[in-house]
Amino acid sequence: MNTSFPIPLLHSAVRIMAPILLAATGGLFTELAGMLNIALEGLMLIGAFFSVVFAAATGSLFLGIVLGIGASILAAYIFGFISLNLRANIFITGLATNLFAEGITMVLAFEIFNNKGTIYFEGLPKLPVLSIPWLQPIPVLGDIFVGHNVLVYVSWVMVVLAAIVIYKTPFGLRVRGTGSNPGAIEAMGLSPKNYRTYAILISGFTCGLAGAILSLQLGAYVPGVSAGRGWIALVAIYLGNKHPLGIVLACLVFGFADSLSNYAQGAINIPADFVRAFPYLITVGAMIAYSIVRHYRMRGSER
């Protein structure tokens, strides 16, 4: 048996999980603030479209990423304003955000590039690949974690920063208090609505960055490039027990499932549609397992 077989799959999984991890990290803030943010998918799509378009227009990856994140934050602000200030149903608003993102990117792609399909940008700068000299010689770890583009490493930095903010700062304490006991936040003279708005804007930031990974690593914009990753990120929040470390592990499982499906398309003689659906079947199965475990835990606590 070839013991090196899982290494390429794990290396690919680390790359694949990066946008999911970023979206889930932002979604964790909104979840802790007491909101189920189902707009993650649309925010990622907006970030993916505008980051690659602005990168191509300016010739700068940095400006493309910054402006793509800005577009995603703006969409998140509109989503939050309608949900919190105008008191619209957050689930309907989230679905509307996803539909709006899909529609506006298609319309703009046709109006600007006269193309409703994949848009390639020739001469677009490539995302730099980082070398980590001290990690590279380490067996297995070096093979898995070395050789990714810079935004993959940024995703890991972001989840560490999120953990520090959530558990080690007054802001994180207030965000968690907004979700668990908003009355206590109001008693402190603070506004739960403001902290929910901040949480939504954070999710816009991380989703914009997640979208940038999806499009800039391709050097192209593909309609629907988010491909359900925002929904998978939402599932990862719950499977990870609403904790940064748990979310990392959940995202790694989904990344490995996606990587395995890519490998299986060329190695196993089964229908390609089934193979491509494998990561989503894992998502559904994981959510069912989580619901069953949660149900029995609740029954046990009631006894």
N, C-alpha and C positions, 0 to 999 in steps of 0.2 A: 504493500500500500504506500502511495506517495504521501508522506507526511507534510510536504510543502503545499499540498493541494489547497487547504483553506486560506493560506496567506494571501494570494492574489484576490480572493473573494473578500477577505477582511480589508485589504487595502482599498478595494473598490467601494466597500460598504462605508468606510470612513468618509470618502468623497461624496457618495450618494446621500448620506445622512445629513450633511452640512446644512442644506436649505431647510430640511425638516426640523433640525435642531434649533435653528435660528427662529423659525416661525413659532415653534413650541415654547421657546424661551420668552418671546413677547406675549404669547397667549397665556403663559403662566401668570404674568402680572395681572392681566384682566380677570383671570379665573380667581386669583387670590383677592382681587378687589370686588368679587361677587358678581361677575358677569361672564356668561358663556359667549366667547367671541367666535362666531362662525364666519366672520368676514376675513379670516386669515388667508383663505384661498384667493380671494379677489385682490387683497393688498399685495400678495406675492406677484400676481399677474401684472398689476400696475407697475411694481418695481422692476419686473423683468423687461417690460416693454420700454419704459422710459430710460432705464439705465443704458440699454444697448443703443437706443436711438440717440441719446445725448452723447454717449461715448463716441459714436460714429460721427456725429455732427461737430464735436469739439476736438476730436483726435486725442482725447485724454480719458484714460480709464478712471482716474480719480474723479474728474468732473462728472463723468457718466454715472458713477456710483452715487456721488453726493446728490445729483439732481434726481436720480431714480428714487433714492431714499426720500428726498423732499416730496416727490409726487405721491409716494405711498403714505407719508405722514399727512399730507393734505387730504387724501382720501380717508384716512383714519379719523382725522379731525371732523370731516363732514359726517362720517358715520357716527361718531361720538356725539356731535352736536344734535343730530336728528334724534338719536336714541335718548340722550340724557336731558337736553334742554327742551326739545319739542315733545319729549315723552312718548316717542313712537315705540312700538314693540321691537325689542332688540333683535329678536330672531328674524322678524320680517325685514328689518333694516339690514341685518347681516346678509341675508339672502339677496336682497336688492343690491348690496355692495358687490357681491360676487357676480351677479348678472350684469351690473353696470360695467364692471371691470372687463368682462368678456366682450361686451358690446362696444365700449368706447375704444378699446385697443384694436378691434377689428375695423371700426369706422376710420380711425386715424391711420391705420396701416394702408387702407384703401385710398384715402384722401391724399396722403403724403407720398406713398410709394406705388400706388395703383396696383396693389397686390393684397389679396386676402389670404394667401398661403404663407409659406416660410419666406422670410426676408433675410437674405445674406448680406453681410457688410464686409466687402473686400478691404483689406488693409487695416482692419480693426486691430488695435494692440491686443496681445495675448495677456491673460492674467499671469503674473510672474509666479514661478514655482520656487518655493523656498527649500533650501537645503539646511538641515540641522546637524552640524558636524558631530556634536556630542551624543546625538541619539542614533545616528546612522550605524555605528559599529555594533550596537546592541542587537543580538539575535532576536528575531521575530518582531520585537517592537520597532526596530529600525525599518524592517521591511513593510510594516503596516502603516506607520505614521510619517514616514519620510517620503517626499516627492509629490506633495499636494500643492495646489495653488494657494495663494496667500489668504483668500477668503475662507478656505476650509479651516485654517488655523485661527482666523478671526472668529469663526463660529464657536470654537472652544473657549477662546478668551471671553467672548460675550456671555457664555453660560457661567463661567467662573465669576465674572463681574456681577451677573444677575444674582448669584447665590450670596455674594458679599452684600449687595444692596438690600436684598430681601431680609436677610437674617442679622445684619450687623449695622444697619443704619436706621435712624428715626423715620426716614421716608419709607423704608421697607416695612417697618412696624406699623406705620399708619395705613399703608396699602393693605396689609393683612387684616388690620382692624376694621378697615372699610368693608371687607367681605364678611368678617365674622361677627363684628359688633359695631355697626355704623352709629348707633346711639352714643357709644363711648367717644367716637371721633367728634361727633357734634358737641358733646359735653366739654371737649377740649377747646371749643371755639373754632374747629376746623370743618371744612366742607367735604363730606364723602363724595359728592359729585365731582369736585375738583380732582380728587385722587383717582376716581374712576376715569376721568378724562386723561390724566397723566398716564395711567396704565394703557389706555387705548393708543395714545401717541407713541408709547414705547413699543407696542405691538406693530404700529406702522413703521417704526424705524427698523426693527428686526426683520419684518416681512419684506421691506424694501431691499435690505441687504440680501435676504434669501433669494428674492427675484433676480438680483444682480448676478448671483452665482449661476442661476439657471441659464440666463441668456448670454452672459459674457464668456462663460466657458465653452459655449457653442460658437460664439462669434456670429450669432444669428438670433432672430426672433421667430419662434414657432408658436402659432396660435394654440392657446391652451397649454403652454409649456409647464405650468404649475401642476397639471395632470393629477389633481387630487391630493397633492402633498400638504395643502393647508388643512384638509380634513384629517389626514394621517397625523399631522402635528397636534391636532385637537385630541385625537385618541391617545397620542403619546403622553399628553398632560395627565390624563386619568390613569393610564397604565403605569406611569411613573409616580403615582400617588401624590401628584402636585408638588414634587420636590425636584430640584435641578439634577441631582445624581440619578434619580429614578428616570427622569426624562431622557438623560443621556443614554441609559441602558435601553430604554424603549426605542429610541431613535436608531440605535445601533442594530437592534433586532430587525427593524423595518429596512434599514440600509442593507443588511446582510440578505434579507429576503429578496430585495430588488436585485442585488448583485447576483444572487443564485439564479434568479429567473433569467437574467441576461446570459449567464453561462449555460443554462439549460436549453436555451433556444438553439444552440449549435451542438449540444452534446446528447440531447434526449429526443427521441423520435415521438414527440407528442404534439398536438396542435399548438401553433404559436400563440393563438388567442388565449388559450388556457395558461400558457407559460407567462404571458404578459400580465395576466390577471392575478398571478400568484401573490404578489405583495399586498394586493387589496383583499384577497382571501385571508391572508395572515392577519390583516387589520381587523376584518370582521370577526374572525375566530378569536383574536386576542380580546376584542371588546366583549364578546359573549362570555369568555372565560372570566374576565374582570367582573362582569355583572353577576355571574354565578357566585364567585368568591365573595363579592360584596354582600350579596343576598344572605349567604350563610353566616357571614360575620355579624350582620345586623340581627339575624335570628338568635345567634349565640349571645349577643349582648343584651337581648331582651329577656333572656331566661334568668 
